[in-house]
Each structure stands twice: as structure tokens, then as C-alpha cells.
């Protein structure tokens, strides 16, 4: 094993671990703590999720700037700082006493989300490894796929044992004293600002016609579903007839399903163009929705498994599709631009899907299933033959 390979494995392990903590302590937090926080502050849950949606909207606005910064200087300092910002936001959330302090906390958390979740991590890996980043991207998603599996039960245990404020402080401590040092010490730095491997400085490849708007729609539709499920999956399963314990247990299967699907992507689907993975991924949530519609509470487990598998593959597609279609040059900024409409859709999802859930119950899943089917159809507009020229070699 060469030093370079050892370094790459270390970087993947570190970023995968810190991504797990960052996701669990921010994006996945409202699904468990949203209701007790809203109740303690005397607010409707819709207000809490509206504030959460606003933080995701802020992260969308900041995404292109974060991507440009990583393109120029690398991602080590950005990812390390993100964990500090998330910790600060969680401390502010633990101290919240009303709407104003809740908005302040989620504003800080929104900045941390823009700096520290998958987009900046993928940009950091592409800045370091160029076209070979696809394998590293899959690697960190294999580890961070357990974020909901770890985050949801741990948040529930902490909230029940010590209260939601203490739960926020525990997550803040993990971000500050575990994630931030790991990112700062283990991720390689870029030697000189503005430098990059020759292949990253090269001109972008010629992408298929309409690739940017198609990808923007695909990620917007699928990220709306991701945002809706991250905030409301346990509640959706309760609407289907599952008990609170059964709903949380089924929802916790999302993480293992994500990892299993990513192993399939890494072992089998990496031999094909990422468009194939993207199309398959978009179909899995609708398949799970059929089980939920037909079998109610008994369909909770298969729904969680199919949704998790699809979401796991979509996460990889967020990095691998732009890399394959456009090449590594300017990946960070392009990823930020593509993420802007996707995060806009994602930011609206907790609030809008919450309203749908309140009015239609479990039947709200028809909306998320329909969006995924539309996303699948959109990728059919891209010509695989035209895209194949941009396909990076599969990692050895």
C-alpha cells in the first residue's frame, strides 16, 4: 500500500466520520427534537420547521461562494471551521427562549450546513484527487450513511433522558471536540492558493446538451424528497399506523440501506455511467411508497429500506454526475450552483411536506413518489452516448 493510498484512506475515514457527526447534529436533528423544541418555546411545529427551512435556504445562497473558496484554497480549513460554526449554532439552540433566538440559532446552523455537509466535502475531495475522487466520494458516503441511524436514536435517547437542550449541547461538544480537530489535522492542505493538479486546471469536457438544467431539476426534485423524509419520516410512518418506537426503529434502517446501496454502487454500478445509478436511485422511493400504500404499518420497514437505498445512491450521484459530465475543473463552484435550486427545494420541504402530512396523512407520500418519478424521467433526456466521453475511469 503506497503512502498516497494510505493517506487517501485516512482522509476518507476522517471526512466520513466528521460528515456523520455534522449531518446528525444539524440536518437530522429536527425530526426528533423539532416537536419538543416547539412545545417548550410555545410555538406551532410549522413555525419551527419554517425556521429550519429558512436555514437551508441560507445554506443554498452561500453554497456557490463556499465552492469557489474550496476551488481556490482547498477544503481543510472550511470543513474544520464548519464544525465550530455548527457547535456554536447548537449552543444557541440549547439556549433558545423564543422565536428570535430560534431564528438566530438556525441562522448560524445554516451557515455551518453550507460549509460542512456533502457539497463542501465532495468539492474538497475533487480538489485533492481530480477525476479519481469518485471512489473517495463513495467512501465517505458509506461511512456517513449511518448519520440518521446514529443521530435519530441518540437524539431520542438524550432528549428523553436529559431533555432537548442537553441533547443539543452533547451534539455541540461532539462537533467542537471531535469533528473540528479531525478535519483540521487529518485533511491535507493545498500547497499554494490557486494551485491544482493539471487535470483539474484543464478545460472542462463537452457535456450533453441541457445537462445543467436537467441536473438542476433532478437534484431539486430528489432533494425535496430527502428534505421531507429527513424532517418527517418517523411522523409519516406513524401516520401509516406504526407506533412511535416502531417508526423510529424503521426510520433507523435508512442508514444501513443507504450503505448497502452505496456498496452496490461501488462494486457493480461503478462499471456503468453514473446516469445509470441516478436513474435507478430515483425509482426506489416510489417502489417503497407502493409498499406503504398497500400495507400501512407493515410496509414501514420496506418503505424505509427502499427510500434509504435510493437516497444513498442519489447522494453519490450529487458528486459523481457533475464530475462525469463536466470534469473536475471548477467542480466546487459548479456544485454550489447546482445545489442552489436543490437546496431551495430542500429548504421548503420540511414546511410544505409537513402541511401535506397534516392535511392528507400518509397519502402525502404520493407527492414525494411523483417527484422522484419526474426526476427519473428527466435523466432520460440526457444522451448517455454523449456523456460517455466524460466518464472517468473506475477506481482500481
N, C-alpha and C positions, 0 to 999 in steps of 0.2 A: 504494500500500500504506500503510495507516494505521499510526501508531505502535503502536496496540494490536495490530494484526495482526503487525507486526514483532516486538513483544515476545512474542507467543504462539508464533511460530515459533522464537524464540530459546529460550524455556522448553522447548518440545517437543524441540528439538535437544539441549539440555543434559541434561534428565532422561533422554532416550533413551540418551545416551552414558553417563551415570553408572549407569543401570539395567543396561546391558550389562556394565560393569565389576563391579557388585555381584553380579549373577547368576553371572557367570563365575568370580568369586573365592570364592563360597560354595556355592550350591546345586548348581552343576555340577562342583564340584571333586572330590567323592568318586568319580565314575565313572571318572576317570583316576588319581587319586592314592590312592584307598582301598586298593587292593591293595599298593602299595609301602609305604605308611604302616603297614598292619597287619603286613606282613612285617618291617619294620625294628623295630617295637615288640614282635615276638614274639607277636602276637595273631591269633586267627582273624578272617577278614574279617567274619564275622557279628557279632563284638563291635564292630568299627569301625562297621559300619552301624547297629548298635543305638544306639551313642552319637550318630551322626548323626541317627537318628530322634528321639532324645531332644531334640536341639537344635531340631528342627522342632516338636516338641510344646511346648517352651518358647515358641517364637515364636507358636504358636496361643494360648497362655494370655495373652500380652502384647498380642495384636492389638487387642482392643476398647479397651484403655487408650490405645494409640497412636492409634487412630482418633478417640477423644474429644479427645485433645490437639490433633490436626490440625483437628478441627471448631472448636475454640475459638481457636486461635492460628495456624493455617496450618502448612504443612509445610516451610518452608525450613530452619529450624534442626533439625528432626527428620531430614530427609534428609541434611543436612551431617554431623550427628553420627553417623548410621548408618555412613557411610564410615570414620569414625575408629574406631568400635567394631569394624567388620569387619577393619580393618587390625590392631588390637590382637589380635583373635582369631587372625588368620593368623600373627602373630609368635609367639603362644603355641603354635600348632600346629607351627610350624617348630622350636620348642624342646622338643616333647613327647618324653618318655622312657619313658612307661608309661601305664597306664590312667588314673590320677588326673590327670596333666597333659593327657591327651587329652580327658577329660571337661571339665576347666576350659576348654580351648581352644574346644570346641564349645558350651559354655555361653555364652561371650562371643559366638561366632559366631551362636548362636541369638537373642541379644538384637539383634545387628546385622541379622539377617534380618527380625525383627519390625518394625524401624524403617525398613528401607531397600529392600524389594523392591516388587512391584507394588501391593499394597494401599495402603501409605502414599503411593506416587506417584499412584495414581488418586484418593485422598482429597485430596491436595494440589491436583490439577487441578480437581476438583469444587469445592473451597473457593474457588479462584480464578475459575472460569468458569461455575459452576452447570450448567444444562441443556446449555450449549454444550460441555461437557467431553468429550462422546463423540468428537468429531473429534480432540481433543488426546490422548485415551486411545489411540485407534488410532494416532496419530502416534508416540507413544513406543514402542508395541509393534512398529511397523515397524522402528525402529532396534534396539531391544533383542532383536528376534527373532534377531539374529546372535550372541547371547551364547554359545550352545553351539557355533556354527560357529567362533567365535574362541577360546572358552575351552578346548574339548576338545583341539584340535590344539596350541594354545600350551602348555597344561599338559603334554601329552605330550612336546613338544619340550624344554621346560625340564627336565622330570624325567629324560629320557634324557641330556641334555647335562650337567646340573649336579646332579641329584638332587632329590628331592621337597621337601626343606627349603628349598633355594634357590628352587624354584618358588613355595612359599608366600610367601617374602619378596618376590619380584617382584610378586605379586598384592597384597601388603600395601602396597608402595610405590605402585602404581597407585591403590589406594583412597585412600591418605593424601594423595598429592601431586597427583592429578588429579581424582578424583571429589569429594572433600570441598571443595576450593576452588571447583570449578564449581557445586556445589549451593549453597554459601554465598553466592556472588557473583552468580549469574545468576537465581535464582528470586526473584520479587517477594515482599516481605513483606506481611503483613496489617497495615493501618494501626493498628488498635486491637484488643487481645484481645477476643474475643466478638462482633466485628462481622462482617457478611457481606452479600453482595448481597441485595436484597429478596427475590428468588425463592428464595434458599436459606433465608431466615428464614420463608418461607411454610409453611403447613400441608402435610404430605405428601399426595400423591394417594391415591385409593382403589385399592388393588391388588387383583388377582384373589384369590379365596378360596384359602387354603392356599399363597400364594406363598412365604412364608418357609420352611416345611418342605420344599417342593418344591425351591426353590433350594438349601437346605442339603444335600439329598440329591444333587442334580445335581452340585454342586461337590465334595462329598465323594467321589463315585464317580469323577469325572473327574480330580480332583487325586490320588487314589490312583494312577491310571494315570500321571499326569505324574511323580509321585514315583518310581514304579517304573522308568519309562523313563529319567529323568534319572540315576538311580544305576546302571542295569543295561543300558541299550540296547546299548552295544558288546558286552557279555558275551552278551546274548540273541542278537545276530547271530552271534557266534562259535559259540554252541550250534546255530545253524541251518546251520553249515558254513562260514561266512566266515572268512578269515584275520584276524589282528589288524589288519593295515593296512587290509584291505578293510572290516572292521567299523567302524573309526574313520572312514574316508572316507565310508561310507554314513551313519553317525550324524551326520557334519558337515553332511549335506544337510537335517537337521531345520531348521536356521536359515533357509536360503533358502525352504524350503517354508512355514515359518511366515509369513515376509514376503510371499510370493506370495499366500497365503490372506488375509492382512490387507489386501492391496491389493484383492482381490476384495470383501472385506467393505466397505472404504471406498468402492469405486467402484460396486458393484452392490447388495450386500446392505444398505447403509445406507438404501436406499429402503424396506426392509421392517422390520417389528418385530424387535428383537434375538432374540426367541424363535425366529425362522426360522434365524438364524445359529447359535444354540445347538443346535438340533436337527440341523442339517447337520453341525456340528462333532463331535457325539457319534458320528456314523455312520462317520467317516473312519478312525478307528483299527481298527474291526472289518474294514473293507474291506482295509486294509493287512495285517491278520492273515491273511486268506484267501490273499493272495499268499505270505506267509511259510510258511504251512502247505503250500501246493501246490508251491512251487518251491524251498524251502530257501534256500541261499546266494544263488541267483539272484533270490530275492524280497526280499533285504535292502534294495536301493535303493527299490523301490516301497513297501515297508513304512515305511521312514524318511520318505519323501515324504508318504504318507497320514497317518502319525502326526503329522508336523510340521505339516501343514496343519490338521488337526483341533485340535491343541494351540494353534496360533496363534490360531484363532478362539475357542477356549474362554477364552484369556487376555483377549481383548476383552470377551467375554460377562461375565467377572467384574466388569468395571466398568459395561458398558452395560446389562445386565439389571436390576440393582438400581436404577440411575438411571432407567431407563424405567418400571419397575413401581412404584417408591416415590417418585421425585422426588429432588432434591438435598438436602432438609432432613435433617440427621443422617446424611449419607452415610457419613462416616468411621466412626462407631460401628456403624452397621448393617453396613457392610462387614466390620468386625472381628468382629462377632457371626456373620455368615455364614461367615467364614473359620475360625472356631474348630473346628467339626466337620470342615471340609475339611482344615485343617492337621493335625488329629488323624489323619485317614485318610492324608494325605500323609506324616506322620511315621512311620507304621507301614509304609509301602510299601517303603522300601529293605530293611528287615529281612525282612518277610513275603514279598515277591516274590523276594528272594534265596534264601529257603528253598524256595520253589516252583521256582525255577530250578535249584537244586541237586538236587531230587528228580525233577523232570519235564522238565528241559531246555527245549527250545523250545516244548513243549506248554503251558508256563506262560502263554503268550500268550493262551490260551483264557480265562483268568480276567480279564485286562485287557480283552479284547474283550467279554466278558459284562457287565462293569461299565459299559462305555460304552453298550451296548445298553439296559441298565437306566436309565441317565441319559437317553437319548433318550426312552424310554417315559415317564419322569417328567414331562418338559416337555409331553407331550401332555395331562397333567392340567390344565394352565393354559389358560384360555379366552382366546384371542387377542383376541376382541371386547372382553372386559372389560379386557384390558391395553392395548388400543389407545389408550384415552383418555389414558394416561400417556406415550405415545410422544413424545419430544422431536423437534423439527423437525430434519431432516437439515441438517448444516452446509453452507453455501453455498460 
